[in-house]
Amino acid sequence: MTQEDLGEFIQKKGGAELIFAIEKDRGSIQKEIAKIVNISEPNLSNKLDIAIEVGLLEETRLAGDHGNAKRYQLTTKGSELHTEFEERGLISKYNQKRELESDINSSIEDISGELDDILKGTMPAASQLVEERNISDEEYIPESPSNIDADKIEEHVDTQSSESDPSRSED
């Protein structure tokens, strides 16, 4: 395989990530790699085979490995590439990306119950919130920096203050 083949391998989805996922000292078993690299199992097997062909990985075994476990170790070339990725901060950034994706997925799961309530009509709609807060339809305009009128806000605050504190009313 040529340098061009190697470049093509790391640019395709899952190629560089595969190198990120391999533990530099002891290698990694396929199951561990699958948890880190977000590609399907058949694609992962294919990527591992190609990584072996281009000289980045070799299949190996450690004494404690399960009988069917496939362990992949970085070759000298793979280790040099891993070091380059590490020095450029790519492995750290990739791990941060994975954490962010995990956080996003957790947040989506957290709010899914609320979404179900909204879709079922058990959450108050915007019109109900407007009614509960005694806001007229004309006053209810979602605020954005371009439609905020400072005079209206001051007038509204003054009106609210005088309604709640009769001593502040104008004569």
N, C-alpha and C positions, 0 to 999 in steps of 0.2 A: 504494500500500500504506500502511496505517495503522501507528501506533506499536504497536497491538495485534498486528498481523501480524508486526511486527519482534520483539516480545516473545515471541510464540509460536514464531517461527523459532529464536531463540537458546535457548529452553527445550527444544526437541526434540533428540533424540540427534543429535549431529554438527553442530548449528547453531553453538554457541559454539566448539566445537573447530575448526570451519572458520575462524573468525576468528582463533583462536590460531595456526593453521597458516600463515597468509598472512604472508610477510615484508613488513614495513611499508614499506620503502623501494623495493624492486624488484618486489614481487609474487611470486607463486609459480606454477610450472607445475603442471598437474593431477597429474602423476606424483609430484611432490614432496609435494603435499597428501595424496595417497592413502597415502603412507608414514606420515604423521603422524596422519591422522584414521582411526579404526578403524571404517569403514563400507564396505559393498560398493561396487563401481564404479558400478553403476546408481544407487544411493542418493546417491553423491557427486555424480554429474552432475546429479541432481535438486536436491540442496542448492545446488550452484553456481548453477543457473538461478534458484532461489528467491532466493538472496542477491543476484543481479543485479536481480531484480524488486523486492526491498525496498530497493534502493539502497545495499547494503553493498559490492558488488564491481562491477568492470567488466572486460570482457575486453580484453586489450592484448597488445602484442608488443614484444620487445626485439630489437635487431639480431642478436644471436647465437642467438636461439631457433631450434630445428629447425622445419622447414616445417609439420609437423602439430601442434606443441606448442601447447597452449592455456595462456596465462598470465593469471592473475587478479590484479588490483590493487585494493587497498582504495580506496573512494571517500572523500570527506571524512567522511561519516557513518560509514563502516566504520572509518576511521582513528581517529575519536573513540571509537568503541566499543572498538577494540583498545587504545587508550591507557587507557581506563577499566578494562578487564580487567587490563592490565599494572600499573596503580597499585594495584589491589586484590590483586595477587599471584596472580591466577588462572592466568596463562600459566605462571609459574614452578611453581605447584602442579601444573598439568596435565603439564608436562614431567617433574616428579618422579614423578608417577603413572605415566607412560609408562616411565620408568626402572625403577620398582619392578615393573611388569608384566613388563618384559623380564628383570629379575633372577629373578623367580619362574619364568618360562618356562624360563630357562636352568637353574635349579636342578632343575626337574622333569625336564628332559632329562638332566641329569647323573646323577640317581638312577634313571632308567628302567632302566639296565643292572642295577642291584642289584635292582630290583623283578622283572625277568625272572628273575634267579637265585633269588629268594625263591619266586616262583611255580613254578619248575621244581624246587624242592626242593634246590638246591645250596647255599643259605645255611643255617647252623644255625638250627633252630627254637628257640624259647624253652626247650623241654624239654631240648634238647641243651646249651644254655648253662647251665642249672641243673645238669645232670649234670656238665659239665666243671668247674664251680666248686665241686663237692661241697656243694651246698645241698640240704637236704631239701625235699620238696614243701611241708611246713608252713611252712618258713622263707621260701619264695619267694612273697612277696606284693609286687606292685608298690607301691613306697612312695609315699605321698602324705602331706602334712602331718598329716592326720587319723589315720593308722594307724601313725605312727612311735612306737615305745616306747623311750624313752631307756634304761631299765633293761636291755632285751633287747640293745640295741646294745652297752652297756658290758659285759654278760655275754659276748656273742659276741666282742668284742674281747679280753677277758681270756682266754677259752678259746683263741682263735687265738694269742695271745701266748704262753701257757704251752705250747701244743703245739709252737710253733716254737722256744721257748727254755726248755729243761727247768729252768734255774736259777730261773725265775719261777713254778714250780708251787707250789701251796699244799700244806702238809703237815698 
